[in-house]
Amino acid sequence: MSQSKSRLSQLFQFSIAVIAFFSFIALGFWQLDRAAQVAELQKPYEEQPLIALSKVSKPNSNLPGESVNRIVEFSGSYVAQFDAPNQINSKGVRETWLVGLMEVDGGGYILVVRSNSNSDLPRGDIVVTGRLFHRQYEDLSDRSEGRLSRLDPSLLVGDYPGNYYDGFVLANSELRDGFSLEVPRALLDPAAPTIPGYYWQHIAYVVIWWLMALVVVFLPIYSRFREREGRAK
């Protein structure tokens, strides 16, 4: 009976050790992957080809990370226009942006940053080309009628019910009947995707997790060695 309990105890300890070993190994590979991602993000940004908005984003869905910064094209009609104060442009200067709410052909609404200057809302079918960005999560000003506190489509759901594309588009151009709408454009650098931590920090964690895995393997062996040494004495 005592031998059976001893075997069960040993089997339990062995199982725990195996689980811990592979868990530490997996954590090490996860940190190694994160380090590779950090190294990739440190490379200069490479522009990707123009693509239809519907190919990289869908209404009522979170904007995929790989879709951020894509230059997209779509068409539709503007239904409203708002001011977005205290936006910071590519030169670090705060300015008020003119933001249109467009009903996209095929369904769904999307926010379009049209200009950094006053401009009448164009009517009719408009073809927009611009860069796709994540929504903003922090208020940059107070919200009031005709004013957005941040570039976030969820702020408009109550006033304009419907399906919304996540994020916003910074327009590079607008075409109506084949003619370009010449308005001053807001300038914003491509968003810099971030992964918490630094390259060598992730590498350090790789070393730590794999050392822990070695400790898990070494401790049972060392424990048995000490037991045998004690019996020999």
Secondary structure, 3 states (H helix, E strand, C coil): CHHHHHHHHHHHHHHHHHHHHHHHHHHHHHHHHHHHHHHHHCCCCCCCCCEEHHHHCCCCCCCCHHHCCCEEEEEEEEEEEEEEEEEECCCCCEEEEEEEEEEECCCCEEEEEEECCCCCCCCCCEEEEEEEECCCCCCCCCCECCECCCCCHHHHCCCCCCCEEEEEEEEEEEEECCEECCCCCCCCCCCCCCCCCCHHHHHHHHHHHHHHHHHHHHHHHHHHHHHHHHHHC
